[in-house]
Amino acid sequence: MLESVLHAAINVSDLKIAEHFYGTVLGLTKVERTLKFAGAWYQLGSFQLHLIVAERDYPQPVPQEKWGRLTHLAFAIADLDAAKQTLTAAQVPMQASSSGRAAIFIQDPDGHVIELSQV
């Protein structure tokens, strides 16, 4: 019945900070959106990530050793070492996957966990 993933939507507390993280640090391409509520859409291949400004309590960052066990977004990357250099320069904490795979986990400014896995 399902054919593909179209998008994921996550709530963010500060759009400018989230746009910097997803657009500048992670390098996603921002696309036009015509909705009247605050947010930003990013394109990655046929997938979109929707950032939606919402008023709610946001999770506090959790200890790094637990990141891979939380609900998370996973993105394929070509060069894990280059990603680590970019994230280190941006002062983004990261955790290596405990599975031994070429993958790391990070958190966005609102505490959402993101996996970056080398393919």
JOSUL-V41137 format. One record per backbone hydrogen bond with DSSP energy under -0.5 kcal/mol. CO is the residue of the C=O (numbers start at 1). NH is the residue of the N-H. If there is no record, write none. Layout:
[[CO/NH] [CO/NH]]
This chain:
[[4/6] [6/48] [8/50] [10/52] [12/54] [14/18] [15/19] [16/20] [17/21] [18/22] [19/23] [19/24] [20/24] [20/25] [21/26] [22/28] [28/30] [29/43] [31/41] [38/53] [40/51] [41/31] [42/49] [43/29] [44/47] [47/44] [48/8] [48/50] [49/42] [49/51] [50/10] [50/52] [51/40] [52/12] [54/56] [63/66] [64/67] [66/69] [67/70] [71/113] [73/115] [75/117] [77/119] [79/83] [80/84] [81/85] [82/86] [83/87] [84/88] [85/89] [86/90] [87/92] [88/91] [91/93] [95/105] [97/100] [101/103] [102/118] [103/97] [104/116] [105/95] [106/114] [108/111] [112/108] [113/73] [114/106] [115/75] [115/117] [116/104] [117/77]]
